């Protein structure tokens, strides 16, 4: 036991630091955070490569994303609907012509015609209700733009953080592979000199194979993440792009009260449901106003071979048989449906926000716990196990097991950091706002 503590002291004093330096990325100095969370190496930029920040990617998508452009075009169509609703009815022109034949002696014969103009006088209340329906449609279309942009930004954020995560995993896997190959070389030397068992070399070869497989998988996941990010942006984003931001390594804060209030006030889905309710109510007004009689003014001139008659009259359409009972009932049903969907959306948002907040808190606490000592303790265990293996106190199995535990903790920290940012992006999507600078409070 005394000798084991001596080995640990030697490890802490730096005997194993040179051998471990490549893996930890340090020279024996105490680490402030996980070695695997050091900034990933900059990608080899080609001639046309460019580095993008998150804000730049979002701005690029807002300018060029086809889905967002399609929704904006739909908003223009809705605005055109307001112009249509405000239009006055056109006059109607009728013309009839023919020959008059005399049936009695002395009666005039020849060509005659009838010309009439009818102008329908629209009910002002009906026209106003129709315009309000069109305005409600414009409001809904504008909310659709906000909702599409909100969903697009949330997707870009999630994929952006995923690429950063995959870059961390690639860096960590490369470090694992390099150190595992060093261990195998060391074990091969000991086995050749007779100091180590052949079984140790077999285990070291297995570890190298596993590290190579994990490095290849990490690169494949990174390529997949980059492809998904390019798909989310859906704009002129080159394949050799790089990400420039560093705030991935900072813990993002969030305020519970501000986020929850914003969810109920600003979420595009809820606002769209409320706008649809308003539109349904206005449509009911249109149907009720349509029941009233409609009036039209008519002016006509009748030309006979021997006379000209000018006439003025009123055209009155009376809803005697069709009282639009079906249309009114349908509009009332649409109001009930819209109100129900709005209330359901409110409940779903409240529950979704609570779930996202709990996920955010869990990830935040996981990151704090891992950075607060778990990862550092695992690193020290690896150093002690390596020193013990050097002096024959422990076998290679114990050393590899210690390294495996450290890798698990490090990978868990990488995943927890991604989960934290992904949960924050989900909270911002629900709240339809960016709360990057707020504090974590409840």
TORNU-79248 format. One record per residue (C-alpha): residue in one letter; x, y, z; chain. Coordinates in pm, 1 decimal. Layout:
// TORNU-79248
code; xx; yy; zz; unit
A; X; Y; Z; A
...
// end
This chain:
// TORNU-79248
code; xx; yy; zz; unit
X; 0.0; 0.0; 0.0; A
X; 287.1; 235.2; 86.2; A
X; 443.0; 166.5; -250.8; A
X; 115.6; 239.0; -429.4; A
X; 92.6; 579.9; -261.7; A
X; 451.8; 646.2; -364.2; A
X; 361.8; 564.5; -723.7; A
X; 66.9; 803.1; -703.9; A
X; 293.3; 1076.2; -569.2; A
X; 536.7; 1022.0; -852.6; A
X; 250.0; 1044.3; -1098.9; A
X; 127.9; 1368.3; -947.0; A
X; 483.2; 1507.2; -950.0; A
X; 506.2; 1460.7; -1325.6; A
X; 665.1; 1118.6; -1388.4; A
X; 375.0; 1020.9; -1612.8; A
X; 298.8; 1366.3; -1744.5; A
X; 532.6; 1343.8; -2049.4; A
X; 375.7; 1013.6; -2156.2; A
X; 28.5; 1154.4; -2099.6; A
X; 90.0; 1497.6; -2250.5; A
X; -20.5; 1407.1; -2601.6; A
X; -346.4; 1261.9; -2473.7; A
X; -432.5; 1547.3; -2237.6; A
X; -303.7; 1827.7; -2452.8; A
X; -102.5; 1970.4; -2159.8; A
X; 247.5; 1960.2; -2013.7; A
X; 157.1; 1840.6; -1666.2; A
X; -17.0; 2157.9; -1548.8; A
X; -358.4; 2119.6; -1381.5; A
X; -640.7; 2116.2; -1630.7; A
X; -921.6; 2370.1; -1611.3; A
X; -1164.3; 2162.3; -1813.8; A
X; -1186.7; 1838.8; -2003.8; A
X; -884.6; 1777.9; -2231.7; A
X; -1122.6; 1657.7; -2502.3; A
X; -1301.7; 1990.5; -2491.4; A
X; -1005.9; 2189.5; -2614.4; A
X; -1087.9; 2374.7; -2935.8; A
X; -1092.7; 2135.2; -3230.8; A
X; -824.2; 2182.7; -3493.3; A
X; -918.2; 2419.0; -3768.9; A
X; -1032.4; 2236.9; -4081.3; A
X; -804.8; 2237.7; -4381.2; A
X; -967.1; 2515.9; -4578.3; A
X; -966.8; 2484.5; -4951.7; A
X; -941.2; 2774.6; -5196.6; A
X; -1314.1; 2849.2; -5173.0; A
X; -1370.5; 2770.0; -4806.4; A
X; -1513.0; 3017.6; -4558.1; A
X; -1571.6; 3033.7; -4184.3; A
X; -1923.0; 3104.4; -4060.1; A
X; -2064.0; 3211.5; -3727.3; A
X; -2408.8; 3103.0; -3615.3; A
X; -2552.2; 3447.8; -3681.6; A
X; -2406.3; 3447.3; -4032.4; A
X; -2565.2; 3110.5; -4110.9; A
X; -2901.8; 3230.2; -3983.3; A
X; -2876.7; 3550.1; -4188.4; A
X; -2783.6; 3350.4; -4496.7; A
X; -3080.8; 3118.3; -4450.5; A
X; -3318.5; 3410.1; -4397.6; A
X; -3211.2; 3555.5; -4731.0; A
X; -3205.6; 3243.8; -4945.8; A
X; -3396.1; 2955.5; -4786.0; A
X; -3661.1; 2839.1; -5038.0; A
X; -3912.9; 2743.5; -4771.4; A
X; -3900.2; 3087.9; -4615.1; A
X; -3929.9; 3250.9; -4955.3; A
X; -4236.9; 3040.0; -5029.9; A
X; -4406.1; 3151.4; -4707.7; A
X; -4324.8; 3513.8; -4786.3; A
X; -4486.1; 3470.2; -5127.9; A
X; -4794.7; 3331.9; -4955.0; A
X; -4804.6; 3647.6; -4742.6; A
X; -4802.5; 3858.6; -5059.0; A
X; -5094.8; 3653.0; -5187.3; A
X; -5283.7; 3719.6; -4863.6; A
X; -5224.0; 4093.1; -4901.2; A
X; -5362.4; 4070.4; -5251.8; A
X; -5671.3; 3914.4; -5095.3; A
X; -5730.4; 4237.0; -4900.6; A
X; -5728.6; 4430.4; -5227.6; A
X; -5982.3; 4184.5; -5366.2; A
X; -6206.1; 4220.8; -5060.6; A
X; -6203.6; 4600.7; -5088.3; A
X; -6297.9; 4603.9; -5456.2; A
X; -6639.7; 4738.6; -5550.4; A
X; -6871.5; 4528.1; -5764.9; A
X; -6852.1; 4598.3; -6136.2; A
X; -7147.9; 4732.8; -6330.6; A
X; -7335.9; 4497.6; -6560.9; A
X; -7417.5; 4596.6; -6918.5; A
X; -7695.7; 4429.5; -7115.8; A
X; -7783.2; 4483.2; -7481.8; A
X; -8062.7; 4327.4; -7681.0; A
X; -8141.5; 4401.8; -8046.0; A
X; -8386.0; 4278.7; -8308.0; A
X; -8633.4; 4360.3; -8584.2; A
X; -8986.6; 4486.4; -8520.3; A
X; -9252.4; 4363.6; -8761.7; A
X; -9583.8; 4543.2; -8803.2; A
X; -9889.6; 4328.3; -8730.0; A
X; -10137.5; 4607.9; -8791.7; A
X; -10168.2; 4863.0; -9067.7; A
X; -9984.0; 5182.4; -8993.8; A
X; -9761.0; 5029.0; -8723.1; A
X; -9392.9; 5112.3; -8744.4; A
X; -9150.5; 4839.0; -8842.9; A
X; -8772.8; 4822.9; -8836.3; A
X; -8475.9; 4761.2; -8607.9; A
X; -8500.8; 4812.5; -8230.7; A
X; -8279.6; 4758.3; -7927.6; A
X; -8268.8; 4762.3; -7548.1; A
X; -7961.4; 4875.1; -7350.2; A
X; -7937.6; 4858.1; -6970.9; A
X; -7681.3; 4921.6; -6700.1; A
X; -7710.2; 4759.4; -6355.6; A
X; -7491.5; 4863.4; -6062.0; A
X; -7514.8; 4651.0; -5750.5; A
X; -7498.1; 4853.2; -5429.2; A
X; -7308.1; 4644.6; -5177.4; A
X; -7401.2; 4636.7; -4811.1; A
X; -7127.7; 4838.8; -4632.8; A
X; -7138.6; 4606.0; -4332.6; A
X; -7090.6; 4302.3; -4557.9; A
X; -6798.3; 4464.8; -4735.5; A
X; -6638.1; 4564.0; -4405.1; A
X; -6673.1; 4212.1; -4266.2; A
X; -6518.7; 4067.0; -4581.7; A
X; -6222.2; 4306.1; -4551.4; A
X; -6173.3; 4207.0; -4188.6; A
X; -6161.8; 3841.1; -4290.4; A
X; -5894.2; 3924.6; -4547.3; A
X; -5696.8; 4125.0; -4289.8; A
X; -5712.6; 3830.8; -4052.0; A
X; -5572.2; 3617.0; -4332.7; A
X; -5284.0; 3862.7; -4375.8; A
X; -5210.8; 3848.8; -4003.7; A
X; -5207.9; 3469.8; -4017.4; A
X; -4972.2; 3473.9; -4316.9; A
X; -4734.5; 3708.9; -4137.1; A
X; -4741.6; 3483.0; -3833.3; A
X; -4660.8; 3192.2; -4064.7; A
X; -4347.4; 3380.2; -4172.1; A
X; -4247.5; 3422.8; -3807.8; A
X; -4322.9; 3057.5; -3736.3; A
X; -4127.7; 2930.0; -4035.1; A
X; -3832.3; 3150.8; -3947.3; A
X; -3851.7; 3040.3; -3584.1; A
X; -3848.1; 2673.2; -3679.9; A
X; -3567.6; 2734.0; -3929.5; A
X; -3349.8; 2914.9; -3673.9; A
X; -3406.8; 2641.5; -3415.2; A
X; -3310.6; 2373.3; -3666.6; A
X; -2996.2; 2560.5; -3770.7; A
X; -2896.7; 2609.2; -3406.7; A
X; -2943.3; 2240.3; -3330.9; A
X; -2743.1; 2129.5; -3634.3; A
X; -2479.9; 2395.2; -3565.7; A
X; -2420.1; 2265.9; -3214.1; A
X; -2427.8; 1910.3; -3344.3; A
X; -2141.0; 1986.3; -3582.7; A
X; -1944.5; 2141.0; -3296.2; A
X; -2015.4; 1828.5; -3095.4; A
X; -1898.3; 1601.8; -3376.3; A
X; -1581.4; 1805.1; -3414.0; A
X; -1512.5; 1753.0; -3044.1; A
X; -1572.0; 1380.1; -3086.6; A
X; -1335.5; 1363.2; -3384.8; A
X; -1065.7; 1541.1; -3185.2; A
X; -1118.1; 1313.9; -2885.2; A
X; -1115.7; 999.6; -3100.6; A
X; -793.7; 1108.3; -3271.4; A
X; -629.7; 1166.2; -2932.7; A
X; -750.7; 826.4; -2809.9; A
X; -610.7; 655.5; -3118.6; A
X; -273.3; 827.6; -3086.3; A
X; -238.9; 736.9; -2719.2; A
X; -360.6; 380.5; -2773.7; A
X; -98.3; 331.7; -3041.9; A
X; 165.7; 460.2; -2801.3; A
X; 45.9; 211.5; -2541.1; A
X; 63.4; -72.4; -2791.5; A
X; 417.4; 27.5; -2888.8; A
X; 516.0; 31.8; -2521.4; A
X; 352.9; -307.7; -2459.7; A
X; 525.4; -451.8; -2766.4; A
X; 861.6; -343.9; -2628.6; A
X; 788.9; -503.1; -2290.8; A
X; 661.4; -820.6; -2453.9; A
X; 969.4; -845.6; -2676.0; A
X; 1198.0; -805.6; -2374.0; A
X; 1008.1; -1068.5; -2178.6; A
X; 875.5; -823.5; -1917.4; A
X; 515.9; -844.6; -2037.4; A
X; 278.8; -1122.2; -2129.3; A
X; 169.8; -1195.9; -2483.9; A
X; -186.3; -1144.4; -2366.5; A
X; -111.5; -778.7; -2291.9; A
X; -7.1; -721.9; -2652.5; A
X; -324.3; -890.1; -2774.4; A
X; -534.5; -659.8; -2556.2; A
X; -339.9; -358.3; -2678.0; A
X; -399.3; -458.8; -3042.5; A
X; -770.2; -491.8; -2966.5; A
X; -778.8; -147.4; -2808.5; A
X; -607.4; 1.2; -3114.8; A
X; -863.0; -161.5; -3342.2; A
X; -1148.3; -26.5; -3133.1; A
X; -993.2; 321.0; -3131.8; A
X; -953.6; 311.1; -3510.9; A
X; -1316.3; 210.5; -3551.3; A
X; -1433.1; 488.6; -3318.6; A
X; -1220.0; 744.6; -3503.3; A
X; -1373.2; 639.6; -3834.6; A
X; -1724.1; 654.5; -3688.2; A
X; -1658.3; 1000.3; -3545.0; A
X; -1546.7; 1127.9; -3885.2; A
X; -1854.4; 976.6; -4050.6; A
X; -2084.7; 1139.2; -3793.3; A
X; -1910.5; 1470.8; -3848.6; A
X; -1962.3; 1445.5; -4224.3; A
X; -2328.0; 1360.9; -4166.0; A
X; -2371.3; 1654.4; -3927.7; A
X; -2213.0; 1895.0; -4175.1; A
X; -2446.2; 1768.4; -4448.5; A
X; -2749.8; 1816.7; -4224.4; A
X; -2636.7; 2169.8; -4139.7; A
X; -2600.3; 2254.3; -4509.6; A
X; -2946.9; 2110.9; -4566.4; A
X; -3091.5; 2321.7; -4282.5; A
X; -2939.2; 2640.8; -4420.3; A
X; -3041.2; 2543.5; -4776.5; A
X; -2837.0; 2826.3; -4924.7; A
X; -2500.9; 2889.9; -5086.2; A
X; -2293.6; 2704.5; -4826.0; A
X; -1977.8; 2537.4; -4961.7; A
X; -1891.6; 2182.5; -4864.9; A
X; -1559.3; 2292.2; -4713.3; A
X; -1717.1; 2545.7; -4474.2; A
X; -1590.6; 2584.1; -4117.2; A
X; -1754.2; 2711.1; -3799.7; A
X; -1594.0; 3010.0; -3633.2; A
X; -1771.0; 3059.0; -3299.0; A
X; -1629.7; 2953.6; -2962.2; A
X; -1926.2; 3010.7; -2730.9; A
X; -2006.1; 2637.5; -2749.3; A
X; -1775.5; 2595.4; -2451.0; A
X; -1963.8; 2846.8; -2237.1; A
X; -2267.2; 2745.0; -2034.8; A
X; -2571.9; 2926.1; -2175.9; A
X; -2807.2; 3073.6; -1918.2; A
X; -3185.5; 3101.4; -1926.7; A
X; -3449.9; 3269.4; -1713.0; A
X; -3751.2; 3051.9; -1638.6; A
X; -4002.9; 3331.9; -1589.4; A
X; -3905.2; 3533.1; -1896.6; A
X; -3906.4; 3225.8; -2117.9; A
X; -4243.5; 3100.2; -1994.5; A
X; -4408.3; 3440.5; -2038.2; A
X; -4265.2; 3467.7; -2387.8; A
X; -4395.7; 3120.8; -2479.0; A
X; -4755.1; 3221.7; -2399.9; A
X; -4718.3; 3564.2; -2563.5; A
X; -4494.5; 3514.7; -2865.7; A
X; -4507.7; 3153.6; -2980.3; A
X; -4604.9; 3158.6; -3350.7; A
X; -4809.2; 2840.7; -3323.7; A
X; -5030.7; 2985.5; -3050.1; A
X; -5054.4; 3321.0; -3224.2; A
X; -5153.4; 3143.3; -3546.5; A
X; -5427.5; 2952.1; -3365.9; A
X; -5562.0; 3273.7; -3210.6; A
X; -5550.6; 3448.2; -3548.8; A
X; -5744.0; 3159.4; -3702.2; A
X; -6005.9; 3200.4; -3428.4; A
X; -6040.2; 3569.3; -3512.8; A
X; -6068.6; 3489.6; -3881.4; A
X; -6345.3; 3234.7; -3813.6; A
X; -6537.7; 3492.2; -3609.7; A
X; -6510.4; 3745.2; -3889.4; A
X; -6627.3; 3485.3; -4140.2; A
X; -6939.5; 3435.3; -3928.9; A
X; -7009.3; 3807.5; -3960.6; A
X; -6977.4; 3777.4; -4338.8; A
X; -7230.7; 3496.8; -4351.1; A
X; -7476.9; 3684.0; -4130.3; A
X; -7448.7; 4001.0; -4337.5; A
X; -7502.4; 3798.1; -4653.8; A
X; -7857.4; 3716.5; -4539.9; A
X; -7967.5; 4078.2; -4580.2; A
X; -8130.1; 4174.8; -4911.9; A
X; -7899.9; 4315.8; -5178.6; A
X; -7990.4; 4617.7; -5386.4; A
X; -7895.3; 4716.2; -5738.1; A
X; -7972.5; 5023.4; -5947.6; A
X; -8070.4; 4972.9; -6311.1; A
X; -8084.4; 5224.0; -6594.1; A
X; -8212.2; 5117.9; -6934.2; A
X; -8307.2; 5261.6; -7269.7; A
X; -8543.1; 5090.8; -7510.8; A
X; -8538.3; 5198.9; -7877.8; A
X; -8827.8; 5104.6; -8101.0; A
X; -8862.5; 5206.5; -8463.7; A
X; -9084.2; 5500.9; -8368.1; A
X; -9019.1; 5558.2; -7997.5; A
X; -8740.2; 5581.6; -7737.6; A
X; -8811.7; 5488.3; -7374.7; A
X; -8571.5; 5567.0; -7087.5; A
X; -8628.7; 5363.0; -6771.0; A
X; -8487.1; 5362.0; -6417.7; A
X; -8543.4; 5090.5; -6160.8; A
X; -8419.0; 4895.9; -5859.9; A
X; -8311.9; 4531.2; -5855.9; A
X; -8374.1; 4372.3; -5516.8; A
X; -8248.3; 4023.4; -5429.0; A
X; -8452.7; 3887.2; -5139.2; A
X; -8317.2; 3578.6; -4950.7; A
X; -8653.2; 3412.6; -4945.1; A
X; -8557.7; 3046.9; -4978.9; A
X; -8184.1; 3046.0; -4908.6; A
X; -8129.3; 3194.7; -4562.0; A
X; -7762.8; 3074.2; -4560.9; A
X; -7841.5; 2858.6; -4261.2; A
X; -7583.5; 2599.6; -4362.2; A
X; -7306.3; 2855.0; -4412.7; A
X; -7379.0; 3017.4; -4075.7; A
X; -7376.0; 2685.1; -3893.3; A
X; -7053.3; 2592.1; -4065.3; A
X; -6893.5; 2922.3; -3962.0; A
X; -7002.0; 2869.7; -3601.5; A
X; -6853.7; 2520.9; -3606.0; A
X; -6527.5; 2661.4; -3740.8; A
X; -6516.6; 2905.8; -3448.2; A
X; -6555.8; 2620.7; -3199.4; A
X; -6285.1; 2422.2; -3377.5; A
X; -6045.6; 2716.5; -3384.2; A
X; -6100.5; 2791.2; -3014.9; A
X; -6045.4; 2428.6; -2923.9; A
X; -5725.3; 2411.1; -3125.2; A
X; -5599.3; 2733.1; -2966.6; A
X; -5660.6; 2598.9; -2617.1; A
X; -5497.8; 2267.0; -2708.3; A
X; -5197.3; 2452.5; -2845.9; A
X; -5169.4; 2652.0; -2523.4; A
X; -5170.7; 2333.6; -2315.0; A
X; -4918.6; 2160.9; -2542.9; A
X; -4686.5; 2461.6; -2528.2; A
X; -4702.1; 2477.7; -2149.5; A
X; -4623.7; 2108.0; -2119.3; A
X; -4355.7; 2121.8; -2387.8; A
X; -4190.8; 2415.8; -2217.2; A
X; -4180.9; 2237.8; -1881.2; A
X; -4030.5; 1927.5; -2044.3; A
X; -3768.7; 2134.9; -2228.5; A
X; -3686.6; 2324.8; -1910.7; A
X; -3634.9; 2003.1; -1715.2; A
X; -3411.0; 1872.6; -1992.5; A
X; -3218.2; 2197.7; -1986.5; A
X; -3169.4; 2183.2; -1608.2; A
X; -3063.2; 1817.4; -1622.1; A
X; -2803.9; 1889.6; -1890.3; A
X; -2683.9; 2199.2; -1704.5; A
X; -2635.3; 2001.5; -1383.3; A
X; -2461.8; 1719.0; -1571.4; A
X; -2212.7; 1961.6; -1724.6; A
X; -2147.2; 2123.6; -1388.7; A
X; -2097.5; 1786.9; -1218.5; A
X; -1863.0; 1655.1; -1486.1; A
X; -1661.3; 1973.7; -1497.7; A
X; -1675.2; 2010.7; -1122.0; A
X; -1456.3; 1709.8; -1047.7; A
X; -1575.9; 1385.8; -1205.8; A
X; -1371.6; 1422.4; -1521.9; A
X; -1063.6; 1544.4; -1336.1; A
X; -1086.0; 1253.8; -1090.8; A
X; -1110.5; 1009.5; -1380.2; A
X; -802.4; 1166.3; -1537.6; A
X; -603.7; 1128.0; -1215.8; A
X; -711.2; 765.0; -1187.0; A
X; -571.0; 707.6; -1535.3; A
X; -239.1; 865.9; -1435.7; A
X; -216.0; 653.2; -1120.7; A
X; -311.1; 337.1; -1310.2; A
X; -47.8; 410.2; -1573.5; A
X; 218.3; 463.8; -1308.6; A
X; 114.3; 143.8; -1134.0; A
X; 135.3; -45.0; -1462.5; A
X; 484.6; 94.1; -1522.5; A
X; 603.2; -38.1; -1188.9; A
X; 422.9; -370.5; -1214.9; A
X; 169.6; -298.2; -940.7; A
X; -124.9; -331.2; -1180.6; A
X; -179.7; -513.0; -1506.5; A
X; -275.3; -365.3; -1838.2; A
X; -639.4; -459.1; -1782.5; A
X; -667.1; -220.4; -1487.2; A
X; -494.4; 53.3; -1685.6; A
X; -715.9; 10.1; -1990.7; A
X; -1023.3; -2.4; -1771.2; A
X; -924.3; 328.1; -1609.2; A
X; -877.0; 485.4; -1950.5; A
X; -1210.8; 347.3; -2062.0; A
X; -1383.0; 509.3; -1765.2; A
X; -1213.8; 838.6; -1843.0; A
X; -1324.8; 821.4; -2207.0; A
X; -1680.7; 751.0; -2096.3; A
X; -1681.4; 1055.8; -1866.6; A
X; -1526.7; 1276.5; -2133.8; A
X; -1773.6; 1162.9; -2399.7; A
X; -2058.4; 1214.1; -2153.3; A
X; -1943.1; 1571.1; -2101.4; A
X; -1937.6; 1632.1; -2477.0; A
X; -2288.7; 1488.0; -2506.3; A
X; -2411.1; 1686.4; -2203.0; A
X; -2282.4; 2008.9; -2353.1; A
X; -2467.3; 1936.1; -2675.4; A
X; -2784.3; 1843.4; -2483.1; A
X; -2757.9; 2172.0; -2293.5; A
X; -2736.5; 2381.0; -2609.1; A
X; -3001.8; 2172.4; -2783.3; A
X; -3239.5; 2220.9; -2488.8; A
X; -3164.8; 2593.3; -2493.1; A
X; -3242.6; 2605.1; -2865.1; A
X; -3572.4; 2426.7; -2798.1; A
X; -3661.0; 2677.1; -2525.4; A
X; -3584.6; 2961.9; -2762.1; A
X; -3796.6; 2796.6; -3032.7; A
X; -4092.6; 2770.7; -2796.7; A
X; -4044.0; 3128.3; -2680.0; A
X; -3973.2; 3255.7; -3034.9; A
X; -3686.7; 3466.7; -2900.6; A
X; -3313.8; 3454.3; -2835.9; A
X; -3235.4; 3446.6; -2463.6; A
X; -2865.2; 3381.9; -2501.0; A
X; -2762.8; 3648.6; -2249.5; A
X; -3012.8; 3574.7; -1971.8; A
X; -2928.9; 3402.0; -1647.7; A
X; -3042.3; 3059.9; -1532.0; A
X; -3304.2; 3133.5; -1269.3; A
X; -3634.5; 2997.0; -1156.0; A
// end
